[in-house]
Amino acid sequence: MFTSEQIASFNELETQLYNYISENREKVAYMRIRELADKTHVSTATILRFCRKINCEGFSEFKVKLKLDIEQNETTVVKSGQHVLTEFFERSLTGSIDEKIQQAATIITKAETVIFIGIGSSGILAEYGARYFSSLGKFSMYIKDPLFPIRTHMLKSSATIALSVSGESNYSINHINQLKQEGSNIISITNSKHSTIATISNVNIPYYVTQERYQNSDITTQVPVVYILETLAREIHKLTNQNGS
């Protein structure tokens, strides 16, 4: 309900008010303005100024928004693991995912350098992917630092595997842009092919599951990404052995 910009704009009294509200949301939603003022030891004028800072015309509108926010969080239903897996298999495995994996595997097999990028939960899986690929004989590295220097002639024979649920991560888009300029082939794994990262990639592997959020956290399942990464690594291993024999 509160943005980081709004919180940063609070003065000492408003921060005191914010802290009380955050810890007593259900109570505050049914308080009168004078009750809240007494509980927080601030004036009603401070409360009204606080409300205006978070884009509410008055205390009544603030309480309405607070109640809606509480109800929204209480009614969030976290889907079962079986449900999200079934959704992935029904949407993805009946489509062209095998063909996309094959295209990506062909590019990566020919690459001398393989780089993984991603941030947040995608970053964790990027690190896992680099380790899994390396375990199957295709040495790979995960670049965690967005300021990591990447200008090198080695990238002209490289492949970059970018992971992003939304496909709109500014960090990943900027990184991909730098890598593309250095000649790296971009393979992206995103939740949809209709995203910025997908459209600027040489090959995009979309997996199509419903994005889920719980309170302020993205809890979209990452099981499809693990499946794609492991299947891709095994296909690269097979192609490498075929080319070597």
N, C-alpha and C positions, 0 to 999 in steps of 0.2 A: 504493500500500500504506500510505503514511503520510498521515494527514489534516493539514490546516493547524493544527487545534487541538492535535493530538499534537505536532507539530514545535514549536509555540509553547511547549509545556509543558516541553521539554527544558532541563536545566541545561547548563553548559559541557561537562562530561564526556560527557553523553548526546548533545549536539550533535556532539561530536568522533566519537562512535561512529556516529551517523547519517550523517555525511559519509563515513566510511570504507565503511559498508555500501552507500550509494548509488553509490559509485564502484567497488565490488568485489562486486556482487551475486552473480555466478556462483561466485566463490570462497567467499564467506561461507556460501552455501547448503550447502557440504560441509565446513565447518570444525567442529572441536570448540570448546567454549566457552573452553577454556584457550588455544587457538590465536588466537581472536579477541581475547581479553584481551591477549595478548602483542603482537599486531599494532597494537592501538589504544592500548596503554599505559594501560588501565583495569582495574579489578578485576572478577572474575566477579560480584561482588555488584552492581556498576554495570550489568553486562549484564543480569542478572536483573531489576533494577529497570526498566531500559529496556524489556524484554519485557513486563512488567506494564503499563507505560504505554501500550503499543500493543495491549492486550487479549490478550496471550498468557500462558498459565500458566507457561511456562518456555521455555528456549532451544530445546528440541526442537520445540515447537509453532511457534515463530517461524520455524525453518528450513523446516518443512512449508509454512507460508503463503508464505514467500519463494520456494520452488521452484514453487508453484502460480502465483504472480504472474509469475514468469519464463516459465513454460510458456504462460500465457495470452497474454502479449505476443508470444511467438515464433510462436504459432499463429494470430494475427490475420491474416486474409486481406483485403486491400484489393480490393474489387470493381473490375472494369474500368469505364471510362466508358460503354462500350456497354451493359453490364449495367444500370447505374442508369438510363440513359435509356429503355431498353426497359421496365423496371419502371414508370417514371413514365407512359409512354404507355399501357401496358396497363391500369394501375390507374385513371388519372385521365381520360384522353381518351375512355374508353368510358363514363364516368359523366356527371355533370351539371356538369362544370367550366365549359363554355361558358355554361350558364344562370347560374351564379354570377358569372362575369365580366361578363355582361350586366347583372345586377342591380347589381353594384358600380359599373359604368361609368355607369349611370343616376343613381345617387346622387352620384357624384363630379362628373359633368358639371354638376349643378345647384349644386354647392358653390362658394362664393366663395373659400374658403381650403382648401388641401390640405396636410396635415401628415403626414410620415412619422416613425415611431418604430421603434426596434429596438436591440438591443445585441449586441456580438460580431460574428460574421459576418453576422447579420441586420441589424446597424447599418450595415455596409458596403454591403449591398444596399439598405437604406433610403435611404442617401445617393445611390446610383446611381439608384434609382427616382425620387427628387425631381428629379434632373438630367434624366432621360429624359422625365418628364412635362413639365417646363418646356420641353424642346427641341421637344416637339410642341404647345406652345401652352397647356398647363395649368400655370400657375405653381404650384410646390410648394416646400416647405421641409422640411428634415430637422432635427429637434430632437435633438441629441446630449446636451445637458446635462440630467440628470434633475431639476435644480433650476431649470430655465428657467421664468420666470414665465409662466403661460398664462391667467390670469384676464382675459378680455376679452370684450366683447359680440360681437366678430367671429366667435367660435367657434360661435355659434348658427347660422351658415350655412356651417359647415365640414365637411370629411370628414377623418377620420384613418385612415391606412393603417398598420396594425401588423404587423410581421414577426416571427415567432418559430417556430423549428423545433419545440420542445416544446410551445409554447402555455402554458407555466407560468412564464415569466420574471417574477419579482416586480417587477423594474424596470418592465416593460411593463404588467403588471396595474395597478400603482399609477398609472402615467401615464394609462392608458386610463380608469381610474375618475375621475380629475380631469377629463379631456377630456369624458367623458360627462356629468358634472355641469354642464359649461359649455355643453352642447347639441350637441356634435360627434357626427356619425354615424361609427360605427366599422366599418371594413372590415379584416378580419384575414386574413393568409395564413399558414397553419400546416400542419404535417405531418399533422394529424389533426383532425377535427371534434369529437372527444371530449377537449377540453382546456378549461381555464378561460377562456383568451383567446377561443377559438372561441365558447363559450357566451354570453359577455357582449358579443359583436359584433352589429351589425345585419346584416352579411353576412359569412360566413366562406368562404374559398376554400381547401379542403384539397387537398394534392397527393399524399399517401400514397407515400412511399418508405421503405425500411428504414433506420432510423437506424443509423449506423456510428460506432464509436469506435476510435481507434488509440492505445494507451497511455492517456494522460489527455486526449486531444483528441477533440472531436466533429468528424468528417470527413464528416458527412452531406452528400450532394450538394446544391448550391444552384442547379443548372441549372433545375429546375422553377420556382423562384421568379423567375428571370430571364425565363423564358418567360411566366409569368403577368403579371409587371409590364409587359413590352413589349406583350403582347396587350391588356392592360387599357388602356394608354396609347393604343394605336392605335384601340381601340374608342371611347374618350372623344373622340379627335380626330375620328372619323367622326361621332359624335353631335353634337358641337359645330358642325361644318360643316352638318349637316342642319338643326339648329335655327336656324342663322344665315341659311340660304338661304330 
